[in-house]
């Protein structure tokens, strides 16, 4: 695969992680209560940080 195609797939993975972060943040803020709210919030921010790192890799490479 060419370097451009690899960057494209990494970028798509980052966009997917951002989408997952958006869904889990919504669930944790409006739909869940108690322990599940805390766990989904932590998972959402892990997704968001992962998306940031993947897109940073693409922009700096």
N, C-alpha and C positions, 0 to 999 in steps of 0.2 A: 504494500500500500504506500502511496505517496505521502509525504509529510503533510500536505494540505488535507488529505482525507483523514489522517489520524487526528489532526486538529479539529476537523468537523465533527468526528465522533465524540471526542472529548467535550466539545462545546455542547453537543446534544445531550450528553450525560449530565453536564452542569445545569442545563435548562430543565431536565427531568428532575434533578435534585431540588431545584428551586420550586418546581410545581409541587413536589412532595412536601416541601417545607411549608408552602402556602396552605395546603390541605390540612396538615397536622397542626399548624398554628390556629387555623379556624376551629378545628375540633377541640383543641385544648382551651380555647378562650370562650367558646359559646355552647358547646355540646356536652362536655364531660365535666365530672366533678371528682374531687378527692384525689386519690393516688394516681388515677388514670390521667387526670389533668396535668399533673406534674411530669409524669413519664412521657406523655405526648409532647409537652412543651420542650423537654430536654431533647427528645428525638428530633423535633422540628428544628431546633437550633443546631444540632449536629448536621442535619441535612443542609441547612443554610451555610454553615462553615465549609462543608464539603463542596458545595456548589461554588462558593467563592474561591476556594483553592483550585478547582478544576478550570474555572474561567481565567484565573490568574495565570495558570500554566499556559493556556492558549494565547493570552495577550502578550506574555513575556517571551514566548518561544519564537 
